[in-house]
Amino acid sequence: MSLLVAGCGASDPRKYPPHPEEDVTRGIETLEEALHRYAIDLPCQDGLRWFSDENIIGSGGVLYIRLTPSDACLRSLVSNLGGDPAGERRVRDEGTWSLPQIPLNLDWRFPPDHDLGTYKVPQRMGGARNHVTNTHLIVDHTEVPMTVFLVSRSPDS
Protein backbone atom coordinates (compact mmCIF):
# COMPACT_ATOMS: atom_id res chain seq x y z
CA MET A 1 0.00 0.00 0.00
CA SER A 2 2.83 2.45 0.78
CA LEU A 3 4.23 1.89 -2.73
CA LEU A 4 0.87 2.88 -4.18
CA VAL A 5 0.74 6.01 -2.03
CA ALA A 6 4.35 6.87 -2.93
CA GLY A 7 3.53 6.50 -6.61
CA CYS A 8 0.58 8.91 -6.35
CA GLY A 9 2.68 11.92 -5.43
CA ALA A 10 2.57 11.56 -1.63
CA SER A 11 5.86 11.73 0.24
CA ASP A 12 7.70 8.40 0.39
CA PRO A 13 8.20 7.48 4.09
CA ARG A 14 11.36 5.54 3.14
CA LYS A 15 13.07 8.70 1.87
CA TYR A 16 15.40 10.54 4.24
CA PRO A 17 14.34 14.18 4.74
CA PRO A 18 16.77 16.86 3.54
CA HIS A 19 19.12 18.35 6.12
CA PRO A 20 18.55 22.09 6.66
CA GLU A 21 22.31 22.83 6.64
CA GLU A 22 23.02 21.04 3.34
CA ASP A 23 23.56 22.94 0.10
CA VAL A 24 20.44 23.40 -1.99
CA THR A 25 20.05 20.55 -4.43
CA ARG A 26 17.19 19.07 -6.38
CA GLY A 27 16.39 15.56 -5.34
CA ILE A 28 14.71 12.73 -7.17
CA GLU A 29 11.21 12.33 -5.82
CA THR A 30 10.51 8.60 -6.16
CA LEU A 31 12.58 5.51 -5.46
CA GLU A 32 11.62 4.10 -8.84
CA GLU A 33 13.00 7.20 -10.59
CA ALA A 34 16.21 6.96 -8.53
CA LEU A 35 16.73 3.27 -9.30
CA HIS A 36 16.19 3.92 -13.00
CA ARG A 37 18.53 6.95 -13.02
CA TYR A 38 21.38 4.94 -11.46
CA ALA A 39 20.59 1.65 -13.26
CA ILE A 40 20.10 -0.28 -10.01
CA ASP A 41 17.91 -3.37 -9.76
CA LEU A 42 17.02 -4.01 -6.11
CA PRO A 43 16.00 -7.66 -5.55
CA CYS A 44 14.48 -6.75 -2.16
CA GLN A 45 13.70 -3.67 -0.12
CA ASP A 46 13.94 -4.93 3.47
CA GLY A 47 14.57 -2.03 5.86
CA LEU A 48 15.07 0.34 2.93
CA ARG A 49 15.83 4.04 3.39
CA TRP A 50 17.07 6.21 0.53
CA PHE A 51 18.12 9.71 -0.47
CA SER A 52 19.05 11.34 -3.77
CA ASP A 53 21.37 14.32 -3.91
CA GLU A 54 21.36 15.83 -7.41
CA ASN A 55 23.32 18.86 -8.56
CA ILE A 56 21.05 21.81 -9.32
CA ILE A 57 22.25 21.91 -12.93
CA GLY A 58 21.34 18.23 -13.23
CA SER A 59 24.69 17.03 -14.55
CA GLY A 60 25.48 14.67 -11.72
CA GLY A 61 24.29 13.31 -8.45
CA VAL A 62 24.54 10.66 -5.78
CA LEU A 63 22.05 8.02 -4.64
CA TYR A 64 22.27 6.68 -1.06
CA ILE A 65 20.45 3.47 -0.09
CA ARG A 66 20.43 1.64 3.26
CA LEU A 67 19.03 -1.92 3.45
CA THR A 68 18.83 -4.83 5.88
CA PRO A 69 18.80 -7.68 3.34
CA SER A 70 19.01 -11.43 3.70
CA ASP A 71 22.19 -13.18 2.51
CA ALA A 72 20.36 -14.28 -0.66
CA CYS A 73 19.19 -10.74 -1.37
CA LEU A 74 22.72 -9.36 -0.90
CA ARG A 75 24.11 -11.96 -3.31
CA SER A 76 21.44 -11.04 -5.87
CA LEU A 77 22.12 -7.31 -5.43
CA VAL A 78 25.86 -7.75 -5.95
CA SER A 79 25.21 -9.92 -9.00
CA ASN A 80 22.69 -7.39 -10.41
CA LEU A 81 25.37 -4.69 -10.08
CA GLY A 82 27.86 -6.81 -12.03
CA GLY A 83 30.00 -7.77 -9.04
CA ASP A 84 31.09 -11.15 -7.71
CA PRO A 85 28.78 -12.30 -4.87
CA ALA A 86 31.68 -14.33 -3.42
CA GLY A 87 34.08 -11.38 -3.66
CA GLU A 88 33.48 -9.58 -0.36
CA ARG A 89 36.62 -7.96 1.05
CA ARG A 90 37.24 -6.66 4.55
CA VAL A 91 37.88 -2.94 4.49
CA ARG A 92 41.10 -3.02 6.50
CA ASP A 93 42.58 -5.46 3.96
CA GLU A 94 42.07 -3.04 1.09
CA GLY A 95 44.41 -0.31 2.32
CA THR A 96 43.40 2.60 0.11
CA TRP A 97 39.62 2.16 0.37
CA SER A 98 37.75 4.89 2.24
CA LEU A 99 34.11 5.61 2.95
CA PRO A 100 32.42 8.05 0.59
CA GLN A 101 31.31 11.34 2.15
CA ILE A 102 27.86 10.90 3.68
CA PRO A 103 25.37 13.80 4.02
CA LEU A 104 24.46 14.84 7.57
CA ASN A 105 20.75 14.06 7.11
CA LEU A 106 21.40 10.32 6.70
CA ASP A 107 22.94 9.88 10.16
CA TRP A 108 24.69 6.69 9.01
CA ARG A 109 26.98 5.17 11.63
CA PHE A 110 29.79 2.81 10.72
CA PRO A 111 31.61 0.43 13.09
CA PRO A 112 35.42 0.17 13.05
CA ASP A 113 36.79 -0.76 9.63
CA HIS A 114 37.48 -4.38 10.57
CA ASP A 115 33.73 -4.93 10.96
CA LEU A 116 32.94 -3.66 7.47
CA GLY A 117 33.02 -5.48 4.18
CA THR A 118 32.89 -4.12 0.66
CA TYR A 119 32.28 -5.48 -2.81
CA LYS A 120 34.00 -4.37 -5.99
CA VAL A 121 31.32 -3.24 -8.38
CA PRO A 122 32.34 -2.27 -11.92
CA GLN A 123 31.37 1.05 -13.47
CA ARG A 124 28.08 0.66 -15.30
CA MET A 125 26.26 2.47 -18.09
CA GLY A 126 22.55 2.92 -17.93
CA GLY A 127 19.68 4.76 -16.41
CA ALA A 128 17.61 7.65 -17.68
CA ARG A 129 20.58 9.53 -19.12
CA ASN A 130 22.70 6.51 -20.09
CA HIS A 131 25.55 7.77 -17.92
CA VAL A 132 28.31 5.90 -16.13
CA THR A 133 27.85 5.22 -12.40
CA ASN A 134 30.42 4.37 -9.73
CA THR A 135 28.95 2.34 -6.89
CA HIS A 136 30.25 1.55 -3.40
CA LEU A 137 28.62 -1.38 -1.61
CA ILE A 138 29.46 -1.44 2.12
CA VAL A 139 28.33 -4.23 4.47
CA ASP A 140 28.11 -3.90 8.27
CA HIS A 141 28.13 -7.36 9.87
CA THR A 142 27.99 -6.17 13.50
CA GLU A 143 24.21 -6.60 13.83
CA VAL A 144 21.64 -9.14 12.70
CA PRO A 145 20.29 -8.59 10.17
CA MET A 146 23.32 -7.09 8.46
CA THR A 147 23.10 -3.54 7.14
CA VAL A 148 24.09 -2.74 3.58
CA PHE A 149 24.95 0.79 2.46
CA LEU A 150 24.92 1.49 -1.27
CA VAL A 151 26.30 4.77 -2.61
CA SER A 152 26.04 5.28 -6.37
CA ARG A 153 27.62 8.36 -7.90
CA SER A 154 27.61 9.73 -11.42
CA PRO A 155 31.11 10.89 -12.44
CA ASP A 156 30.12 14.57 -12.61
CA SER A 157 29.43 14.62 -8.84
N, C-alpha and C positions, 0 to 999 in steps of 0.2 A: 504494500500500500504506500509506503514512503517513497518508493521509486515512482509511482504514479503521481504523487503530489509533487515530487521534485521535477518531474517532466512537465508539469502544468504551470511552471513559472514561480511556484512557491520556493522559499529558501530551502536548500538542501541541509538537513540537520547534520550530515556527515562532513560538511565543509567547515574548515576552521575559519573563524571570523578574522577580518583584517586587524592588524595591530595599529593603534592610533599613532605610534611614533615611526612607522615605516614610511618610506617614500611613497608618493602616490603612483599607483600602477593600475592597470585595468586587468581584472581577473577574468578567467573563464567562468561562466556561470553554472554549467552542469558538468557532472562527472563524465557523462558520455562524450561531451565535447572535448574535455581534457584528454580522455583516453584516445580519442580519434586524433587529436592534434599531435600527441606524442607517440602515436602508433604502439599503444600498449594494450595487450589483451589480458585482462585479469580473469583467471579461472575461478576465483572466489572473492568474496568481499567481506570476510569475517573480520569484525572489529575495525572496519575501514574508516579512516579520516583522511581528508585531502585538502590541498590548497594549491592554487595556481597563481603564479606571480609573473605577469606579462609586462614587458616594457610598454610604455605609453605609445611609442611609435609602432609597436606591433611586430618588430623585427626579431624578437627573441623572447624567451621566457623560461620559467622553471616550473615543473610540476612536482609536488611533494605528496607522497602517499604513505600512510602508516597502516599496517595490517597485522592481524594475529592469525595467520593461516595454519592449516595442518601441514604436516610434512609433505603429503601428496600435492597439496595446493602450491607449496613453495617450489617443489620440483617442476610442476607444470608452468609456473610463472617464469622460472629461470629458463626453461626450454622455450617458452613463447617469446622470450626476449633474445633468443639465439645463443644463450649461454649453455654451459655444461652443468646439469643438475648435480653431478658428482664432484664438481670443481670448487667447492667452498674452501676458502683460505682464511686462516686466522689473521686478523689485522696486524698483530705484532710481528708476524712472519713476513709481511710484505715490505717493511722498511719505509718506503716512500709514500705509502698510501695515507691520505688524511681525509677527515670528514669534510664534506662540502659545508659551506656556510649555511646555517639554518635560520630562517626568520624568527624574530622574537615571539610572534603570535602562535607558533606551533608548540612551544614549550616542550620540545623533545629532549629527553634525558638519555645519555648514553653511559653504560658502565665502563670500567677500565678497558682499554683496548684488548686485553687478552680474553675478554668475554664476548667480543664481537667477531663475527665472520663477515666475509664479503664474497661476492661472485663477480668474475670478470664477465661483462656483458659487452659485446661488440657494438660499435656505432651502427645505427640503423637509419635507413631512409623510410619515410612514410608520413602518414598523417595528412591533415588538411592542406598543408602547404608543401608537402613532399620534401621536407627538410631533414637534415641529419640530426639525430639526437644522441647525446652521451648520457648513459644511465649508470648510477651507483645503486647497488643493491646491498644493504647492510642488514645483518641478522643479529639480534640480541637473544642469546640463549639463556640469560639469567633467570627468566621466569617461564612458567608454563601457563598458557601457550606462549611460544616464542613470539617476538615482535619483529616485524620486517619493515624496514624503512626504505622506500624507493625514491630516489631523486633523479629526475630526468630533465636534462638541460639542452636547449638548442644552442648551437655554437655562438650565436650572436649575444648570448647573455653574459 
